[in-house]
Amino acid sequence: MPIPATAAPLRTELLRDSVHDRLRDAIVDGTLAPGEVVRDTELASWLGVSRTPVREALLRLGGTGLVRAAPGRSTVVAEIDLAEVREAHAVVASMHRLAVAEAVARLTSADLGRMRAANERFASAVNAHDTDAALAADDDFHAVAVDASANRAVATVLDQFGPVVRRLERLRFASLAAADSVDLHDRLVAACEAGDADAAADVAFRTWQNLADLIPDTTDTVTQETP
């Protein structure tokens, strides 16, 4: 097949993804609070981009439930819906289990080293009660297996539903639960190093399943403060 006469606008695609990620992270960390009206003109000015990538990002965020919009009405940051969080959590836990099961045979010594280093950063952040640093290190830890699995479907699902879970987890970060995760991370690395895919997958699932305890009953009220 001949090379197309025109090239795809890679720069535009990268910009679109970057804008989406910035807005997603702003919602997850509370910079954009639940119920807050978000206007594409203001967001575009804040990010220093045109309105087009912002509109596209808001559409994607609407698909994940992080913003709500209706024809003729304002777009707002969605309130935290506990039922949606529970559904997303179940999916995220299962996807991480699958990612690890498929990754074990592909993990290199360098990959295992990155997992250990990320868990060390995670443990240090937990001890310092630094929620942002802990969650960032936790993301880095689990990303190793997701990347090694080379399963694009898993990565896509986690990209869609992971932020829904992280949004609540950030609010209800508990040092005790996080300390348990440090140990589970160590066990996960050990199982991966031993080449035991079943054991590693089970530990991965347990690590994420433990987060279920952070999800309150639907009768509870969840609020998010602007940092």
C-alpha positions in Angstrom: 0.0 0.0 0.0 1.5 3.4 -1.0 2.3 6.0 1.7 -0.6 8.4 2.0 -0.1 11.8 0.4 -0.8 13.6 3.7 0.5 12.7 7.2 -1.7 12.4 10.3 -1.5 15.5 12.6 0.5 13.7 15.3 1.1 17.0 17.2 -2.6 17.6 17.4 -3.3 14.1 18.7 -0.6 14.5 21.4 -2.1 17.8 22.4 -5.6 16.4 22.6 -4.4 13.6 24.8 -2.4 16.0 27.0 -5.4 18.3 27.5 -7.6 15.3 28.4 -5.0 14.1 30.9 -4.7 17.5 32.5 -8.4 17.9 32.9 -8.8 14.3 34.1 -6.1 14.8 36.8 -7.6 18.2 37.8 -10.9 16.4 38.5 -9.3 13.5 40.3 -7.2 15.7 42.6 -10.1 18.1 43.3 -8.7 21.2 41.5 -12.0 21.0 39.6 -14.5 20.2 42.3 -17.8 18.2 42.1 -20.6 20.4 40.9 -18.3 23.1 39.5 -19.3 24.5 36.1 -16.6 24.0 33.5 -16.6 26.2 30.4 -14.4 25.4 27.4 -13.3 29.0 26.9 -12.1 29.3 30.5 -10.4 25.9 30.4 -8.8 26.7 27.1 -7.4 29.9 28.5 -6.1 28.1 31.6 -4.3 25.5 29.6 -3.2 27.8 26.9 -4.8 25.9 24.0 -7.7 26.4 21.6 -11.3 25.3 22.5 -11.3 22.3 20.2 -9.1 19.9 22.2 -10.9 21.1 25.4 -14.3 20.2 23.9 -12.9 16.8 22.7 -11.5 16.2 26.2 -14.8 17.0 27.9 -16.6 14.6 25.6 -14.2 11.8 26.6 -14.5 12.8 30.3 -18.3 12.6 29.9 -18.0 9.1 28.6 -16.2 8.1 31.8 -18.7 9.9 34.1 -16.3 12.5 35.4 -18.3 15.3 33.9 -22.0 15.7 33.1 -23.5 17.6 30.3 -26.9 18.1 28.7 -28.0 19.9 25.5 -28.5 23.5 26.2 -27.1 23.3 29.7 -23.7 23.8 31.4 -21.1 21.1 31.7 -20.3 20.4 35.3 -17.8 18.2 37.2 -19.8 15.1 38.2 -20.5 14.4 41.9 -18.9 11.2 43.1 -21.5 8.4 42.5 -20.7 5.6 44.8 -22.6 3.0 42.7 -20.5 4.0 39.7 -17.3 3.8 41.8 -18.2 0.3 42.9 -18.8 -0.8 39.3 -15.6 0.8 38.2 -13.6 -0.7 41.0 -14.8 -4.3 40.2 -13.6 -3.7 36.6 -10.3 -2.2 37.6 -9.5 -5.0 40.0 -10.3 -7.7 37.3 -8.2 -5.9 34.7 -5.2 -5.6 36.9 -5.5 -9.3 37.7 -5.5 -10.1 34.0 -2.7 -7.7 33.2 -0.4 -9.4 35.8 -1.4 -12.9 34.6 -0.3 -12.0 31.1 2.7 -10.0 32.1 4.6 -12.5 34.3 6.2 -14.4 31.4 7.3 -11.1 29.8 8.7 -9.3 32.8 12.4 -8.6 32.7 14.8 -8.1 35.6 14.7 -4.4 34.8 10.9 -4.4 35.0 11.1 -6.1 38.5 13.6 -3.5 39.5 11.2 -0.7 38.5 8.4 -2.4 40.5 10.7 -2.6 43.6 11.8 1.0 43.2 8.2 2.2 42.8 7.1 0.3 46.0 10.0 1.9 47.9 8.7 5.3 46.9 5.2 4.2 47.8 6.3 3.1 51.3 8.2 6.3 51.9 5.2 8.4 50.8 2.9 6.4 53.0 5.1 7.0 56.0 5.2 10.7 55.2 1.4 10.7 54.8 1.9 12.2 51.3 -1.2 11.0 49.5 -0.3 12.5 46.1 3.2 10.9 46.1 1.8 7.6 47.3 -0.8 7.3 44.6 1.7 8.4 41.9 4.1 5.7 43.1 1.3 3.1 43.2 0.4 4.0 39.6 4.0 3.6 38.6 4.2 0.2 40.3 1.1 -1.3 38.6 1.9 0.3 35.2 4.9 -2.0 34.8 2.7 -5.1 34.6 0.1 -3.3 32.5 2.8 -2.2 30.0 4.5 -5.6 30.0 1.2 -7.4 29.3 1.0 -5.5 26.0 -2.8 -5.9 26.2 -4.2 -2.8 24.6 -7.8 -3.6 25.6 -6.7 -3.8 29.3 -4.9 -0.5 29.1 -7.9 1.2 27.4 -10.3 -0.1 30.1 -8.0 1.0 32.9 -7.5 4.4 31.3 -11.3 4.8 31.3 -12.3 3.5 34.7 -9.1 3.9 36.8 -9.6 7.7 37.4 -13.1 7.0 38.7 -11.6 4.8 41.4 -8.6 7.0 42.1 -10.9 10.0 42.6 -12.5 8.4 45.7 -9.4 6.7 46.8 -7.5 10.0 47.0 -10.2 11.3 49.3 -10.3 8.3 51.6 -6.6 7.5 51.6 -5.9 5.4 54.7 -2.4 4.8 56.0 -3.3 1.4 57.4 -4.7 0.2 54.1 -1.7 1.7 52.3 0.7 -0.1 54.6 -1.0 -3.4 53.7 -0.4 -2.6 50.1 3.3 -2.2 50.6 3.5 -5.8 51.8 1.2 -7.0 49.0 3.4 -5.2 46.4 6.4 -7.1 47.8 4.5 -10.4 47.5 3.5 -9.6 44.0 7.1 -8.9 42.9 8.2 -12.1 44.5 5.5 -14.1 42.7 6.4 -12.5 39.4 10.1 -13.2 39.9 9.3 -16.8 40.7 7.3 -17.0 37.4 4.1 -18.0 39.3 1.5 -16.3 37.1 -1.5 -17.6 39.1 -0.1 -16.5 42.5 0.9 -13.1 41.1 -2.5 -12.6 39.6 -4.2 -13.5 42.9 -2.1 -11.0 44.8 -2.7 -8.3 42.3 -6.5 -8.9 42.6 -6.3 -8.8 46.4 -4.3 -5.6 46.3 -7.0 -3.8 44.4 -9.9 -5.7 46.1 -8.7 -4.3 49.4 -9.7 -0.8 48.1 -13.4 -1.9 48.4 -13.2 -1.1 52.1 -12.5 2.5 51.2 -15.8 2.8 49.3 -18.5 4.0 51.8 -22.0 2.8 51.9 -24.3 4.5 49.5 -26.0 6.2 52.5 -22.8 8.0 53.3 -22.0 11.5 52.0 -18.8 12.0 50.1 -17.3 15.5 49.6 -14.2 16.6 47.8 -12.2 19.6 48.9 -10.3 21.9 46.6 -6.6 21.6 47.4 
